[in-house]
Amino acid sequence: MKTSYLVGALIITVLLLIIVFQNVNNSAAFALFFSFNNVTLAVPVVLISGLGIAAGALYTMAIQSAINKKTEEMHEDLNSQF
């Protein structure tokens, strides 16, 4: 499960970086976002922030699953000794 969280987070992070750096090169930032002609500033900002939140959530779940796995292994080792 940990690897699926990491893979998903990395894919979203790469997509986020592509969108952000593509828009930095535009003369009018966020004016041409995926070939939409009349895009307000709210749509790209919401999309970028949503992708950032999704990536952060996946990174957090990956870290939590790694920590939970280590604590479960430690409890199993302690129980097997007695």
Buried (B, 14 or more C-beta within 10 A) or exposed (E): EBEEBBEBBBEBBEEBEEBBEEBEEEEEEBBBBEEEEEBEEEEBEEBBEEBBEBBEBBBEBBEEBEEEEEEEEEEEEEEEEE
